[in-house]
Amino acid sequence: MSNTTPNVTFLEEFAAAWNRHDINALMSFMAPECAFHAVGGPDLLGRSFVGLEAVREGFQLAWKNFPDAAWLDGDHFVCGDRGVSESTFKGTAANGSRVEARMVDVFTFRDGKIAVKNAYRKDRPAIPAA
């Protein structure tokens, strides 16, 4: 595996895979020993998913909870073994309520892959169903 540090194009491609809802493409960006800390959950870091299979499950929950989930207006940067993606999350829940809020993903890279994806989203109230 390459020791090349990912760049902005790497994060743009990762974001594009999220918007395609392409789980296999997303997982190809992840390190074998990876972690995903979701925007919500009971722990200090939200709900944590550790290991490839758990991270796959955590990523798929986004689409289960918001089948039309989209991450728009992305802006990305990389500095050494860390990176940040800022975007607007939009999605409609099963009850018809909608979420639209700015968010940030903070990444730690290892051996050219994402070792940690730590997600943060503004705590904006959902827009009620019409």
C-alpha positions as CSV (number, residue, x, y, z in Angstrom):
1,M,0.0,0.0,0.0
2,S,1.2,3.5,-0.8
3,N,2.4,5.9,1.9
4,T,1.1,8.8,-0.1
5,T,-1.0,11.3,1.8
6,P,-4.4,11.9,0.3
7,N,-5.1,15.3,-1.3
8,V,-8.1,17.5,-2.1
9,T,-9.0,15.3,-5.2
10,F,-9.1,12.3,-2.9
11,L,-11.6,14.0,-0.6
12,E,-13.7,15.2,-3.6
13,E,-13.9,11.6,-4.9
14,F,-14.8,10.4,-1.5
15,A,-17.6,13.0,-1.3
16,A,-18.8,12.0,-4.8
17,A,-19.1,8.4,-3.7
18,W,-21.3,9.5,-0.7
19,N,-23.6,11.3,-3.1
20,R,-23.8,8.3,-5.4
21,H,-24.7,6.1,-2.3
22,D,-21.8,3.8,-3.5
23,I,-20.8,1.8,-0.4
24,N,-18.2,-0.2,-2.2
25,A,-16.4,2.9,-3.5
26,L,-16.6,4.5,0.0
27,M,-15.0,1.5,1.6
28,S,-12.2,1.5,-0.9
29,F,-11.0,4.8,0.7
30,M,-10.9,3.3,4.2
31,A,-7.9,1.9,5.9
32,P,-8.2,-1.8,7.1
33,E,-8.2,-0.7,10.7
34,C,-10.6,2.3,10.5
35,A,-13.1,4.1,12.6
36,F,-16.2,6.3,11.9
37,H,-17.6,8.6,14.6
38,A,-21.1,9.5,13.6
39,V,-22.8,12.9,14.2
40,G,-25.0,11.6,16.9
41,G,-24.9,8.9,19.6
42,P,-24.6,8.2,23.2
43,D,-20.8,8.6,23.6
44,L,-18.4,11.6,23.6
45,L,-17.6,11.0,19.9
46,G,-21.2,10.2,19.0
47,R,-21.8,6.6,17.9
48,S,-18.5,4.9,16.9
49,F,-18.0,2.2,14.4
50,V,-14.7,0.5,14.4
51,G,-13.3,-1.9,11.8
52,L,-14.3,-2.2,8.1
53,E,-17.5,-4.1,8.6
54,A,-18.8,-1.8,11.4
55,V,-17.8,1.3,9.4
56,R,-19.7,-0.1,6.4
57,E,-22.8,-0.5,8.6
58,G,-22.4,3.0,10.0
59,F,-22.1,4.5,6.5
60,Q,-25.2,2.7,5.3
61,L,-27.2,4.0,8.2
62,A,-27.0,7.5,6.7
63,W,-28.9,6.3,3.6
64,K,-31.3,4.1,5.7
65,N,-32.3,7.1,7.8
66,F,-32.2,9.6,4.9
67,P,-32.8,7.7,1.6
68,D,-32.2,10.9,-0.4
69,A,-29.2,12.0,1.6
70,A,-26.9,14.5,-0.2
71,W,-23.7,16.3,0.8
72,L,-23.6,19.5,-1.2
73,D,-21.3,22.6,-1.7
74,G,-18.2,20.7,-0.6
75,D,-15.0,22.4,0.4
76,H,-12.0,20.3,1.3
77,F,-8.4,20.7,2.5
78,V,-5.6,18.4,3.5
79,C,-2.6,19.2,5.8
80,G,-0.2,16.4,6.3
81,D,-2.0,13.3,7.7
82,R,-5.2,15.3,8.5
83,G,-8.0,16.6,6.3
84,V,-11.3,18.4,6.5
85,S,-14.5,18.3,4.3
86,E,-17.2,20.9,4.9
87,S,-20.5,20.6,3.2
88,T,-24.3,21.0,3.5
89,F,-26.1,17.9,4.4
90,K,-29.7,17.5,3.1
91,G,-31.9,14.6,3.7
92,T,-35.6,13.5,4.2
93,A,-36.4,11.1,7.0
94,A,-39.1,8.4,6.8
95,N,-41.6,10.7,8.6
96,G,-41.2,13.4,5.9
97,S,-39.2,15.8,8.0
98,R,-36.1,17.3,6.4
99,V,-32.7,18.1,7.6
100,E,-30.5,20.8,6.1
101,A,-27.4,21.8,8.0
102,R,-23.8,22.6,7.5
103,M,-21.4,19.8,8.6
104,V,-17.7,19.0,8.8
105,D,-15.8,15.7,8.5
106,V,-12.4,15.6,10.1
107,F,-10.1,12.9,8.7
108,T,-7.0,11.2,9.9
109,F,-5.1,9.4,7.1
110,R,-2.8,6.4,7.3
111,D,-0.9,4.7,4.5
112,G,-2.9,6.6,1.8
113,K,-6.3,5.7,3.3
114,I,-8.8,7.2,5.8
115,A,-8.1,5.8,9.2
116,V,-10.7,8.0,11.0
117,K,-13.7,9.9,9.8
118,N,-15.1,12.1,12.6
119,A,-18.4,13.8,11.5
120,Y,-19.9,16.9,13.0
121,R,-23.2,18.6,12.0
122,K,-25.0,21.7,13.2
123,D,-27.8,20.9,15.6
124,R,-30.4,22.5,13.5
125,P,-34.1,21.4,14.1
126,A,-35.6,19.3,11.4
127,I,-38.0,21.0,9.0
128,P,-41.5,19.4,9.6
129,A,-43.1,17.4,6.8
130,A,-45.4,19.4,4.6
